[in-house]
Amino acid sequence: MFVTNNAADFRRLYRAQPVHAGLVILVPQAPPGRQRALFAAVLGEIGGEDGLINEVLEVTLDGDEVVFSRYVWPAAE
């Protein structure tokens, strides 16, 4: 999987790929320490699953609460 906070560019790049290992988007522009904490939350969220093949996992904050949004990408047409 690839982790970024550059959602627009990587959604566009991944849209062109028929199969990808997954994309994690850290939505808030946060300092490195906060980004590491968000990534640790991502690892806890995907845990022992098969990964994120052809999926996106967006990570946002609602106050201090980490919120996940997971969806297939590229979306079925």
VOTI-565135 format. One line per field, with one value per residue (C-alpha): residue in one letter; residue number from 1; x, y, z negated. Coordinates in pm, 1 decimal. Layout:
aa [a | ...]
i [NUM | ...]
xx [X | ...]
yy [Y | ...]
zz [Z | ...]
% end
This chain:
aa [m | f | v | t | n | n | a | a | d | f | r | r | l | y | r | a | q | p | v | h | a | g | l | v | i | l | v | p | q | a | p | p | g | r | q | r | a | l | f | a | a | v | l | g | e | i | g | g | e | d | g | l | i | n | e | v | l | e | v | t | l | d | g | d | e | v | v | f | s | r | y | v | w | p | a | a | e]
i [1 | 2 | 3 | 4 | 5 | 6 | 7 | 8 | 9 | 10 | 11 | 12 | 13 | 14 | 15 | 16 | 17 | 18 | 19 | 20 | 21 | 22 | 23 | 24 | 25 | 26 | 27 | 28 | 29 | 30 | 31 | 32 | 33 | 34 | 35 | 36 | 37 | 38 | 39 | 40 | 41 | 42 | 43 | 44 | 45 | 46 | 47 | 48 | 49 | 50 | 51 | 52 | 53 | 54 | 55 | 56 | 57 | 58 | 59 | 60 | 61 | 62 | 63 | 64 | 65 | 66 | 67 | 68 | 69 | 70 | 71 | 72 | 73 | 74 | 75 | 76 | 77]
xx [0.0 | 99.4 | 44.6 | 6.6 | -172.1 | -183.0 | -529.2 | -601.0 | -285.1 | -283.9 | -654.4 | -587.3 | -279.8 | -449.0 | -759.3 | -545.0 | -427.7 | -638.6 | -483.7 | -302.3 | -186.8 | -404.6 | -390.3 | -404.3 | -482.0 | -406.4 | -644.5 | -530.3 | -209.8 | -48.4 | 298.6 | 510.5 | 431.5 | 56.6 | 100.8 | 280.3 | -7.7 | -259.6 | -57.4 | -49.1 | -429.1 | -434.5 | -231.0 | -476.5 | -769.6 | -644.8 | -490.5 | -484.1 | -704.0 | -586.0 | -480.4 | -628.2 | -612.0 | -787.4 | -915.7 | -860.3 | -861.8 | -906.8 | -814.5 | -963.2 | -1002.4 | -1323.2 | -1185.6 | -943.3 | -1127.9 | -978.2 | -1240.0 | -1189.9 | -1359.1 | -1283.5 | -1393.6 | -1302.8 | -1084.2 | -1119.0 | -1492.1 | -1686.0 | -1843.9]
yy [0.0 | 359.4 | 630.2 | 997.7 | 1318.5 | 1419.8 | 1280.9 | 1450.8 | 1340.7 | 984.7 | 921.5 | 1028.7 | 804.9 | 504.5 | 545.8 | 437.3 | 115.3 | -199.0 | -350.4 | -174.7 | -260.5 | 3.6 | 372.0 | 531.4 | 902.9 | 1098.0 | 1389.1 | 1641.5 | 1831.3 | 1744.2 | 1759.8 | 1442.0 | 1318.4 | 1340.0 | 1168.6 | 879.9 | 848.6 | 844.6 | 579.2 | 367.3 | 394.6 | 277.6 | -31.0 | -108.3 | -61.0 | -296.2 | -539.1 | -897.3 | -838.1 | -920.9 | -561.9 | -292.5 | -441.7 | -190.8 | 7.9 | 348.9 | 409.9 | 778.3 | 887.3 | 1206.9 | 1363.9 | 1464.9 | 1657.4 | 1406.0 | 1103.9 | 920.9 | 847.0 | 595.5 | 585.4 | 278.3 | 232.6 | 55.9 | 255.6 | 289.2 | 268.8 | 21.0 | 189.2]
zz [0.0 | 52.7 | -209.6 | -115.2 | -204.0 | 164.8 | 240.7 | 573.6 | 754.5 | 627.9 | 690.7 | 1050.0 | 1079.2 | 918.9 | 1136.3 | 1432.9 | 1260.2 | 1303.7 | 987.2 | 705.6 | 354.5 | 191.0 | 112.6 | -230.9 | -235.3 | -551.7 | -501.7 | -762.0 | -692.9 | -1023.1 | -1175.4 | -1142.1 | -1494.0 | -1429.8 | -1090.8 | -1263.5 | -1510.7 | -1224.3 | -1043.6 | -1360.7 | -1366.9 | -1002.6 | -1090.9 | -1368.4 | -1130.0 | -857.7 | -1109.8 | -987.8 | -685.1 | -334.8 | -279.5 | -63.9 | 285.5 | 516.0 | 217.8 | 64.3 | -308.0 | -393.8 | -744.0 | -883.6 | -1223.7 | -1396.9 | -1690.2 | -1840.3 | -1699.0 | -1400.5 | -1132.9 | -850.8 | -512.9 | -300.4 | 60.9 | 384.8 | 625.0 | 909.0 | 853.1 | 1067.6 | 1366.0]
% end
